[in-house]
Amino acid sequence: MTVGIVGAGQLGRMMALAGYPLGLDFLCLDPTRDAPAGRVAPLLHGSLSDAALLRRLARRCEVITFDWENVPVESLAQIARLPRTRISPPLAALGAAQDRVAEKRLFERLAIPTTRWHAVSSRAELERALVKVGLPGVLKTRRFGYDGKGQAVVRSAAEAQRAFRALGHVPLLYEEWIGFDCEVSIIGARSVGGEIVIYPLCGNVHGQGILRLTRAPFGRAEWQRAAARYLRRVLTHFHYSGILTIEFFVRAGKLIANEMAPRVHNSGHWTIEGASTSQFENHLRAILDLPLGAAEARGYSAMINLIGALPPRRKLLAHPGLHLHEYGKKPRPGRKVGHCTVVEPTAAARDRHARRLLRELAVDVRIP
């Protein structure tokens, strides 16, 4: 069977690497000739909205998936109407994740706690949002925001007006700023036939809007139960197939949903070495309606993103038990070029190892 992947970044690359032991083949579509997944799988080069290339992909693949939530839903919807073409995860979930207002409404409909918010498309609506939601807050583009892009924290009405101008004349969302204790994410898979597995909760630390560190398992048992309950609601609502992630703020012991991602997720990279079945393998099992693999942790994992440029291999690989993943990307400030993972027998040993790695890599983040 051949799986088509719209997008050929590092997530597509790791998906293909997870699928080859299952006897799967892959075909990717990406606008970049040197895309990471193109080094391990055949690559169609062109726009993600190119109708002819998408039809070609559909003809050659049993199922089509994607490695980025900003792929054009309208283009995928056109090929979804072709005979024997199946796309997973469902486009309804992808569409909801692409629009922050639709995402907020979904959380509210499913009784998943989220921030107070207000849609903004004009200066008058911004003023109403400031009154309704209050200050401080975060002004975000409704679409195409990731890794901290397309958003601004505002602490005054004047700052809000400046942010409104800076973000451009596009639909926006204004939401309350959350003074959180920590950030967590929950990752789970649902197969075409409705089987569900859920991974241990991840504790995430960001720097400049980019994920720098994930630890799993993480947090209290009641956080895991609540996050899994909310995730199941979304999976069931969409009759979902594939991996789905929801990110939460934790404030005073309560979970507040921030956003969801209908794809394999950066905070799940630890599962390659740290779980019985990686998120990438379970995503493929789910969309092909194969039995899902167990999701329990093999120990206590820490995953550190390598941002901008790769450190010397020798320095990293000198750490006992460290697993290094390079993405084959050219160095660039703010770019994810790889990650490394360690798995330890206890949470304390994991955190000590993570702190040592962060110091050596000169990553200025604090482990709570």
N, C-alpha and C positions, 0 to 999 in steps of 0.2 A: 504494500500500500504506500502511496505517496501523499505526504502532507504538504499543502501549500502554506507558506508563511508570508503574509503581507508585512513588509518590514524585515530587515536583515541585520539588526543591531546585535548587541551582545546577548540579548534575551533570545533572539532567534537562533543564535549560534549555540547557546547552551541547550536549547530545546532540541536542536538537531543532534547534538552529541549525546543527549539522553535517549534519543529515539533509535539510534543505530543498533544498540544491543537488542532492541525489540524487533529488529528486522525491517524497520521502516526506511523509506526514502523521503527526500525533501526537495522542494523547489521553492526558492524565495524570490520576492519582488522587492526591489529597493532602488531609489534614485541615485545612490552612491555606488560607484564601481568597486571601491575597496571596502565595502561594508563588512563587518566582522563575520556574519554568517556566510558570506560569499566565499570565505576561505575554507569552509567545511561542507558546503552544499552548493549545487548549481544555482546560478543567480540570473534572473531576468532583470535587465537594467532599464529603468524608466520610472515615470511618475506613478505614485500609488493610486492615482485616479485615471490612469490610462486604460480606457475601456477595452482596447484590443489586447493589451497585455493581461488584464484581469480575466478576460475570456479565455485566453491561452492558458493561464494558470488554472482556471476552473476545469478546462477540458482534461488537463493532465493529472489532476489530484482528486483523491477521494473525499477530502475535507479541506477546508481553508480556515486558517486561524490567523492571528496577528500578534505582533510583539510590541505594539505601541497603541495607546488609547486614542491618539489623534489621527488615526487613519480615516479617510473620508467615508462616512456611513453611506452617503448617497451612492457612491460608486460601488460599494459592496452590495447595496440593496439591488442594484441593477443586475449584477451577475447572480445574485441569490435566486432570481426568477428563472435562470437557465435550468434545463432538465438535469437531474442528478447532481445538482450543486448544493453542497451543504456548508454552512459557515458556523463555526463555533469559536468563542462564546456567541450567544444570540445578539443580533444587532440592536435589539431594544435595550439591552444592558449597556452596550457600547455607546449608544446615543445618550443614555442618561448620564453616563460618566463624563461625556464630553461637554455637558452643559451644567455648570455649577448650580443653577436654579432648579433644573430638572432633578438633579441629585439631591438637593435639599428637600424638595417636595417628596421624593421617593422615601427618604429617611422618615419624614413626618408621617407619611401614609402608612409606613410599616412600624410606627411607634418606636423608632430608633432615636434616642436623644441626639440632638445636634445643636449647633449654635443658633442664637437669634440672628436673623438676616433680613435683608430687603433687596429686591432687584432694583437696579439703577440704570437708567438709559438717558437721563438728562440731569442738568444742574438742579432743577426743581425736585426731582426724585432723590437726588443725593441729599438735599436739605431735609426732606422727609425721612430719609433713612437715618440721618444723624439724630433726629428727634426720636424716632422709634427705637433704634438700637442703642444709641448713646456712644460715648467715647471712653476709652480708645477703641478703635476698630481696625478692620482690614478691608481695603478696597481691592477687589480682584476682577480680572477679566472673566467673563462667563466661560470662555473657551480658550483652549491652547495655552493653558498655564501648567507648568510642571517644574520640579526642582527649584521652586522659589521664584520662577519667572511670572511676569504678569500680575504682580500684586505689590501692595504697599501698606505698611502699618501707618495709621494716622492717629494723631493725638489731639488734634484741634481742627476746627472748621477750616482754618486757612490751609492746614496740611492736606485736608481732604480735597479742597479745591485744586491744589497743586497736583495731587495724585490723579485727580480726574483728568486734568490736562495732559499729564505725562502718559497715562495709559491709553490715550487716544479716544476717538469717537466710536467706541465699540460698546456693546452691552456689558454691563458690570454687575457685580454682586458686592454688597457691603454687609459685613458680618461683625459680630462682637469679637474683640480680641480676648483670647482665653489665657489667663494666667495659670498654666497647667503645671502639674507636678512631674509628669513624664509623658512620653508619646509611645503608643503601642500599635501593633497591627495584628490582625488575625487573617490567616490564609487557609482556604479550604478548597476542595474539589468536589464537583458533582458530575456524575456521568450522565450520558444521554438517557440511561435507564433509571436514573434517580438515586443511585448510590452516592453517599456523601462521606468524605473523611475530612477531618479538621486538624490542622497542625497546632502545636503548642504556641501560645502567645509570644510575640516578638516585642522586645523593648528596643526602641529606636532613638538615636541621638543624631540631630542634624547640625550642620554648620553652614551658614550662608544659604539656607534653603535646600541644601543637598544632604542626603543621607550619608553619614560618615561611619556609624557603628550600629550593628544589630546584635542583640543577645537573645538567645532562646534556649530553653524555656525561660519565661520571665514573668514576674508579678504574682499577684495573689490568685488563689484558686477561684474566688468569686469573679475576678476580672475575666479569667478564661471562660467561665460558664456564661457570663453575660455577653462577651464578644462572640462566642460560638452561637448563642441564641440569636443574636442580631444577624450574624452571617447566614444562618440557616433561613431566616426570613427572606433575605434577598435572593438566595439561591433558589428557593421554592417559588418566589414571586415570578421570576423570569423563566422558570423551567430550565434552569441554567445548565450548561455543559462546559467544563473546563475549570481552570483555577480562577478564583475571585479573592480579592483582598479588600479589607476595610481598615482604614487608619483611624485611630481615636486619640484624642487628648484624654488624660486622666487628671481629674481635679477633685480633691477631697474624696478619693476612693471611687468616684463615679466616672463612667465612660461617656465621652461626648464625641460622636462621629464627626470626622473631618471630611474625608473623601473616600471613594472606592476606586479600585482599578480592576477592570475585567480582563486580566491577563496575568501571566507570571510576573512576579514582583521582586524588586531589588531587596526588600527585607526578607525574602525567602531564599536567598542564595545559600544561606547556611545549610539548607536541607540537602544539598548535594553530598556533603560528607556527614552531616549531623542528624539526618533522619533516615528511617528505614527505607523510604522511597522519596526521591527528590520531588519538589514541586514541578519540575520540568517533565519528569516521567509521568507523574500523575495527571498533568495537563493533557498529555498525549493519550494516556489510557482513557481519560474522561471523554475526550472529543471523539474517540474511536469506539466508545462503549465497551471497553475492555474492563475486567475487574480492577478496581482501584487498589493501589498498594497501601500498606500500613503507613501511618503518618507520625508514629511516636518518635521521640528524640532518642538518639543513641548515647547522649551525654549532655553536656552543657556547652553550647557553641557560641562563639563570637565571630562575627563577620565584619571586616573593615574594608570600606571602599577605598580604592587608590585613585586619587583625583589629580588631574593635571599632567603628571608624568609618573612613570614607574620608578620606584626605588631600585637599587641594585638587587638582582635576583639572589646573589650570594648572601646579602644581608638578611633578606627575608627567610630564605630556606635554611639558614642556620638555626632558626627556631624549631625545636623538636615538635613534630606533629603538625606543622603549618602546611596548609594546602594553598597553592598560588594559582590564580586564574588570570591570565592575560587575555585581553580582548582583541589585540592586533590593531589598536587604534593609534593614530599619531598623537603625540602630546599636545595639549592645549589647555590653558587655564580653565578650571571649572568642569573639565571633561572627565567622565568616568572611564578610566583606561584599564581597570582590573579590580580584583578584590582578593583578599586572603581570608582564610577561615582556620580557626583552631577549635578543637573539641576536647574538653577536659572532663574528668570524672565528677567534679563538684562545681557549683556556681562560684565559690570563692576562688578556686584555682583558675577558672575561666576569666574572672574579672581581673585577677592579678596579671595573667598573661596578656589580656587586652590592654591594660594600662601600660604595660611594658612596651608593647608594640606601638601604641599611640605616641608614647614619648620618643621612641626611636624614629618614628615617621614624622615627628614634629607636628602632629595633628592636635590643634588646640580645641579639644572638646573634653567635657567633664563627664565622667561616668557617675550617675546619681547613686 
